[in-house]
């Protein structure tokens, strides 16, 4: 079987939108959302708070996914992309097609992917201790995005963040508690001025 014939479970795809979060906010991108995530974040944007048993899941070959791309950058998200054994092949196929590749992950599952892929680590260990960040991600990731709800989320990761000062760190308000979360983040930025605020721009402008 060729790499282009490999199938992956797809939650959804959409094209010609903007990255709304983190370092690449405002950049034109396509999204490939892979199906499935066991972590169970209560505010999950894509519906995996309870495991997502009734969410869309369609097995699609890589060549079909490549055929619908429109933007120079492709974000692979989920669910949790790193639970999919063929994630490395998908990444390589996208790179071979001339695309810049970004992956968004909780960091709970590890496998090697091309070093050319940009990795956004959004740790969820403080939400579900059963899914700690795999240690390789602290040195492999390009940016860290932490969703802030109580202001205590960052405590668990302080040692790792201090050990990797080159990581871009973004603090993002939990959407359903936006006003309180934003106030907490502004206080946190006074203590950590190298960190940055990440807003979910796509929600403000009404795109996926």
Sine and cosine of phi, psi and omega as CSV:
sin_phi,cos_phi,sin_psi,cos_psi,sin_omega,cos_omega
0.00,0.00,0.74,-0.67,0.04,-1.00
-0.98,0.20,0.32,-0.95,0.00,-1.00
-0.85,0.52,-0.54,0.84,-0.05,-1.00
-0.96,0.28,-0.29,0.96,0.01,-1.00
-1.00,0.02,-0.21,0.98,-0.02,-1.00
-0.89,0.45,0.69,-0.73,0.00,-1.00
-0.96,-0.28,0.58,-0.82,0.09,-1.00
-0.79,-0.61,0.48,-0.88,0.04,-1.00
-0.98,0.22,0.87,-0.49,-0.10,-1.00
-0.95,-0.30,0.77,-0.63,0.13,-0.99
-0.98,0.18,-0.77,0.63,0.06,-1.00
-0.18,-0.98,0.30,-0.96,0.16,-0.99
-0.72,-0.69,0.46,-0.89,0.17,-0.99
-0.43,-0.90,0.44,-0.90,-0.20,-0.98
-0.83,-0.55,0.32,-0.95,0.12,-0.99
0.78,0.62,0.76,0.65,0.12,-0.99
-0.91,-0.41,-0.19,-0.98,0.05,-1.00
-0.87,-0.50,0.56,-0.83,0.18,-0.98
-0.94,0.35,0.82,-0.57,-0.10,-1.00
-0.99,-0.10,-0.12,0.99,-0.19,-0.98
-0.72,-0.70,0.46,-0.89,0.19,-0.98
0.95,0.31,-0.42,-0.91,-0.14,-0.99
-0.86,0.51,-0.64,0.77,-0.10,-0.99
-0.99,-0.10,0.32,0.95,-0.01,-1.00
-0.82,0.57,0.73,-0.69,0.00,-1.00
1.00,-0.03,-0.06,1.00,-0.03,-1.00
-1.00,0.07,0.66,-0.75,0.05,-1.00
-0.92,0.39,0.80,-0.60,-0.04,-1.00
-0.56,-0.83,0.32,-0.95,0.29,-0.96
-0.96,-0.27,0.42,-0.91,0.04,-1.00
-0.87,-0.48,0.69,-0.72,0.22,-0.98
-0.86,-0.50,0.93,-0.36,0.01,-1.00
-0.98,-0.18,0.91,-0.41,0.03,-1.00
-0.99,0.15,0.47,-0.88,-0.13,-0.99
-1.00,0.04,0.66,-0.75,0.16,-0.99
0.97,-0.23,0.71,-0.70,0.11,-0.99
-0.26,-0.97,0.79,-0.61,-0.03,-1.00
-1.00,-0.04,-0.09,1.00,-0.19,-0.98
-0.92,0.38,-0.68,0.73,0.11,-0.99
0.99,0.15,0.70,0.71,0.08,-1.00
-0.91,0.42,0.78,-0.62,-0.10,-1.00
-0.90,0.44,-0.39,0.92,-0.04,-1.00
-0.94,-0.33,0.40,0.92,-0.07,-1.00
-0.80,0.60,0.80,-0.59,-0.01,-1.00
-0.92,0.40,-0.48,0.88,-0.11,-0.99
-0.97,-0.26,0.18,0.98,0.19,-0.98
1.00,-0.02,0.29,0.96,-0.04,-1.00
-0.99,-0.12,0.34,0.94,0.01,-1.00
-0.85,0.53,-0.57,0.82,-0.01,-1.00
-0.94,-0.35,0.37,0.93,-0.01,-1.00
0.99,-0.12,-0.27,0.96,0.10,-1.00
0.94,0.34,0.57,0.82,-0.08,-1.00
-0.88,0.47,-0.49,0.87,-0.06,-1.00
-0.97,-0.24,0.21,0.98,-0.01,-1.00
-0.99,0.10,0.35,-0.94,0.00,-1.00
-0.86,0.52,0.62,-0.78,0.05,-1.00
-0.46,-0.89,0.95,-0.32,-0.03,-1.00
-0.80,-0.60,0.79,-0.61,0.06,-1.00
-0.98,0.22,0.87,-0.49,-0.05,-1.00
-0.75,-0.66,0.65,-0.76,0.01,-1.00
-0.96,0.26,0.44,-0.90,-0.04,-1.00
-0.87,0.49,-0.63,0.78,-0.04,-1.00
-0.90,0.44,-0.53,0.85,0.05,-1.00
-0.93,0.36,-0.63,0.77,0.05,-1.00
-0.91,0.43,-0.67,0.74,0.02,-1.00
-0.88,0.47,-0.58,0.81,-0.08,-1.00
-0.92,0.39,-0.32,0.95,-0.04,-1.00
-0.98,-0.22,0.04,1.00,-0.06,-1.00
-0.95,0.31,0.59,-0.81,-0.02,-1.00
-0.77,-0.63,-0.33,0.94,-0.11,-0.99
-0.95,-0.32,0.36,-0.93,-0.01,-1.00
-0.95,0.30,-0.32,0.95,0.00,-1.00
-0.87,-0.50,0.60,-0.80,0.00,-1.00
-0.79,-0.61,0.80,-0.60,0.06,-1.00
-0.98,-0.17,0.84,-0.54,0.11,-0.99
-0.99,-0.14,0.89,-0.47,0.00,-1.00
-0.74,-0.67,-0.34,-0.94,-0.01,-1.00
-0.44,-0.90,-0.63,-0.78,0.13,0.99
0.76,0.65,-0.33,-0.94,0.02,-1.00
-0.85,-0.52,0.97,-0.25,-0.09,-1.00
-0.85,0.52,-0.55,0.83,-0.14,-0.99
-0.97,0.24,-0.02,1.00,0.13,-0.99
-0.99,0.11,-0.17,0.99,-0.06,-1.00
-1.00,-0.02,0.87,-0.50,-0.10,-0.99
-0.91,0.42,-0.38,0.92,-0.01,-1.00
-0.99,-0.15,0.27,0.96,0.09,-1.00
-0.83,0.55,-0.71,0.70,0.00,-1.00
-0.85,0.53,-0.63,0.78,0.01,-1.00
-0.92,0.38,-0.63,0.77,0.06,-1.00
-0.89,0.46,-0.71,0.70,0.02,-1.00
-0.86,0.52,-0.74,0.68,-0.04,-1.00
-0.91,0.42,-0.63,0.78,0.02,-1.00
-0.90,0.44,-0.63,0.78,0.04,-1.00
-0.91,0.41,-0.68,0.73,0.04,-1.00
-0.89,0.45,-0.67,0.74,0.02,-1.00
-0.89,0.45,-0.45,0.90,0.03,-1.00
-1.00,0.09,0.08,1.00,0.06,-1.00
1.00,0.06,0.27,0.96,-0.03,-1.00
-1.00,-0.09,0.52,-0.85,0.22,-0.98
-0.99,0.10,0.69,-0.72,-0.14,-0.99
-0.88,-0.47,0.76,-0.65,0.09,-1.00
-0.87,-0.50,0.61,-0.79,0.05,-1.00
-0.80,-0.60,0.75,-0.66,0.06,-1.00
-0.96,-0.29,0.78,-0.62,-0.12,-0.99
-0.55,-0.84,0.45,-0.89,0.14,-0.99
-0.98,0.19,-0.27,0.96,-0.02,-1.00
0.99,0.16,0.16,0.99,-0.08,-1.00
-0.98,0.19,-0.31,0.95,-0.04,-1.00
-0.73,-0.69,0.67,-0.74,-0.09,-1.00
-0.87,-0.49,0.67,-0.74,0.32,-0.95
-0.42,-0.91,0.39,-0.92,-0.03,-1.00
-0.96,0.29,0.71,-0.70,0.18,-0.98
-0.77,-0.64,0.18,-0.98,-0.03,-1.00
-0.81,0.59,0.68,-0.74,0.05,-1.00
-0.91,0.42,-0.20,0.98,0.04,-1.00
-0.98,0.22,-0.26,0.97,-0.02,-1.00
-0.98,0.20,0.69,-0.72,0.09,-1.00
-0.99,0.11,0.79,-0.62,-0.03,-1.00
-0.92,-0.40,0.82,-0.57,0.12,-0.99
-0.98,-0.20,0.91,-0.42,0.03,-1.00
-1.00,-0.07,0.87,-0.50,0.08,-1.00
-0.87,-0.50,1.00,0.09,-0.17,-0.98
-0.91,0.41,0.60,-0.80,-0.01,-1.00
-0.81,-0.58,0.29,0.96,-0.03,-1.00
-0.88,0.48,-0.53,0.85,0.01,-1.00
-0.95,0.33,-0.33,0.94,0.03,-1.00
-1.00,0.02,-0.69,0.73,-0.02,-1.00
-0.68,-0.74,0.99,-0.14,-0.05,-1.00
-0.88,0.48,-0.23,0.97,0.04,-1.00
-0.94,0.34,-0.24,0.97,-0.06,-1.00
-0.82,-0.58,0.95,0.32,0.02,-1.00
-0.94,0.33,0.38,-0.93,0.08,-1.00
-0.92,0.38,0.79,-0.61,0.08,-1.00
-0.93,0.36,0.73,-0.68,-0.18,-0.98
-0.84,0.54,-0.48,0.88,-0.02,-1.00
-0.87,0.49,-0.47,0.88,-0.08,-1.00
-0.93,0.37,-0.45,0.89,-0.04,-1.00
-0.92,0.40,-0.50,0.87,0.06,-1.00
-0.99,-0.10,-0.37,0.93,-0.05,-1.00
-1.00,0.03,-0.49,0.87,-0.09,-1.00
-0.94,0.33,0.43,-0.90,0.05,-1.00
-0.99,-0.12,-0.52,0.86,0.04,-1.00
-0.55,-0.83,0.39,-0.92,0.06,-1.00
-0.85,-0.53,0.76,-0.65,0.03,-1.00
-0.85,-0.53,0.88,-0.48,-0.04,-1.00
-0.91,-0.42,0.85,-0.53,0.04,-1.00
-0.98,0.20,0.82,-0.58,-0.10,-1.00
-0.97,-0.25,0.82,-0.58,0.05,-1.00
-0.84,-0.55,-0.69,0.72,-0.06,-1.00
-0.94,-0.34,-0.30,0.95,-0.09,-1.00
1.00,-0.04,-0.14,0.99,-0.01,-1.00
-0.99,-0.14,-0.07,1.00,-0.11,-0.99
-0.85,0.52,-0.59,0.80,-0.15,-0.99
-0.97,0.26,-0.32,0.95,-0.08,-1.00
-0.83,0.56,-0.66,0.75,-0.08,-1.00
-0.91,0.40,-0.40,0.92,-0.14,-0.99
-0.94,-0.34,0.02,1.00,-0.12,-0.99
-0.84,0.54,-0.68,0.73,-0.04,-1.00
-0.89,0.45,-0.68,0.73,0.01,-1.00
-0.92,0.39,-0.66,0.75,-0.01,-1.00
-0.91,0.42,-0.62,0.78,0.03,-1.00
-0.92,0.40,-0.54,0.84,-0.03,-1.00
-0.97,0.23,-0.23,0.97,-0.02,-1.00
-0.76,-0.65,0.95,0.32,-0.11,-0.99
-0.91,0.40,-0.25,0.97,0.00,-1.00
-0.99,0.14,-0.17,0.99,0.03,-1.00
-0.93,0.36,0.70,-0.71,0.18,-0.98
-0.97,0.23,0.78,-0.63,-0.04,-1.00
-0.89,-0.45,0.83,-0.56,0.00,-1.00
-0.87,-0.50,0.70,-0.71,0.06,-1.00
-0.95,-0.32,0.81,-0.59,-0.13,-0.99
-0.86,-0.52,0.80,-0.61,0.02,-1.00
-0.90,0.43,0.68,-0.74,0.13,-0.99
-0.92,0.38,0.83,-0.55,-0.23,-0.97
-0.84,0.54,-0.63,0.77,-0.08,-1.00
-0.97,0.23,-0.19,0.98,0.06,-1.00
-0.77,-0.64,0.69,0.72,-0.22,-0.97
-0.84,0.53,-0.75,0.66,-0.10,-0.99
-0.89,0.45,-0.74,0.67,0.01,-1.00
-0.91,0.42,-0.69,0.73,-0.03,-1.00
-0.90,0.44,-0.65,0.76,0.01,-1.00
-0.89,0.45,-0.67,0.74,0.03,-1.00
-0.87,0.49,-0.67,0.75,0.04,-1.00
-0.89,0.46,-0.67,0.74,-0.02,-1.00
-0.90,0.44,-0.67,0.75,0.01,-1.00
-0.87,0.49,-0.60,0.80,0.09,-1.00
-0.92,0.39,-0.67,0.74,-0.03,-1.00
-0.91,0.42,-0.58,0.82,0.00,-1.00
-0.92,0.38,-0.43,0.90,0.08,-1.00
-0.92,0.39,-0.54,0.84,0.03,-1.00
-0.99,0.10,-0.50,0.87,-0.02,-1.00
-0.80,-0.60,0.97,0.26,-0.09,-1.00
-0.91,0.41,-0.23,0.97,0.05,-1.00
-0.99,0.15,-0.27,0.96,0.07,-1.00
-0.98,0.20,0.29,-0.96,-0.05,-1.00
-0.73,-0.68,0.42,-0.91,0.08,-1.00
-0.99,0.14,0.74,-0.68,0.12,-0.99
-0.91,-0.41,0.84,-0.55,0.06,-1.00
-0.96,-0.28,0.54,-0.84,0.03,-1.00
-0.99,0.14,0.97,0.22,-0.12,-0.99
-0.82,0.57,-0.60,0.80,-0.05,-1.00
-0.87,0.48,-0.52,0.86,0.02,-1.00
-0.96,0.29,-0.56,0.83,0.01,-1.00
-0.94,0.34,-0.57,0.82,-0.05,-1.00
-0.99,-0.12,-0.01,1.00,0.14,-0.99
0.97,0.23,0.61,0.80,0.10,-1.00
-0.85,-0.53,0.22,-0.97,0.02,-1.00
-0.93,0.37,0.00,0.00,0.00,0.00
